[in-house]
């Protein structure tokens, strides 16, 4: 019991320490004041909304942090990473926007308060234009039945056609362009290369994002065990807790994410049943008691797909799962009484495996909360047999999980 408590305390302290480390997101970089020379040092890149409103800069790890508003800088950036320019999102409202493509026509992006990615451009004439689309739901009535139809208005396409009109190869591709970062990047690079021998630079690859999360909840498990007959052992609802690391490669976009989790589980399976007798007691019965204890760290590697949404988003995820065991036991005791003699008890112990493989699949919701997101999830997991001998099936479990993901 004490070793399990120590493990849970270790996981909690590790989560706190990792989160604290994540709060210091300073990287080598620079700031460009409105007046004066470029200053080099370290800039903080943390939070999609924060980087648009505020630049935090220090000359080195031991110096004080200076905070800059968009009106105070022409831009800032990481030495090896994204860079930001001060751009008016609306008249009189300058913000820091990430530069995706720079050239005769430049492409920018930022995230609003609902965590939605927005795109802007600076035209060859210097005007800053928002690239937008609008979805509307209409009710159509074919005959006596009604149906809801979603219509998408590509407002950004006429804006692009007018702004990029002097490059026909780029203009003819606009009717097929979606409001997605990868497709807009390709269009702007093509425009900036139009009629030029030297290609324009696609200044920043799509940024990858990583975030730490905490998970807690309850689960219950089943385990087929025994021969002649094989019965299904069940646990009650047990607590579980652990950590999650989410990673979204830049090429994935906003709908896909990779997650690596570590959840501590402690299973106790107990059962006592009446089974057919054996030997000279063949026509009689015997009592069989099964005790299985499994302590493990469940490590699923999941691919998550999130449906579009503002603050509330539904998700599905699935992937392989490893179970790393430490400690544990499995045994059966069989008690028979033959021909009025004293009861005879036979105990059989089984070797518990320390490593098992399986998988997990889950569905849930995430809700933006503060600087992070709360999630609820229902999950099913399975791993192969926990004992070396051919006496048990795989462990299956149902999980009800609550989590928080930091940004």
Helices and strands as residue ranges (DSSP letters): H 2-23, E 26-33, E 38-44, H 50-53, E 54-58, E 66-69, G 70-72, E 73-78, E 83-90, E 93-101, E 106-111, E 117-122, E 128-131, E 134-140, E 147-153, H 155-163, H 168-171, G 174-176, H 181-193, E 209-225, E 231-234, E 238-248, G 250-252, E 256-276, G 279-281, E 285-306, E 312-336, E 344-350, E 355-369, E 372-385, E 392-405
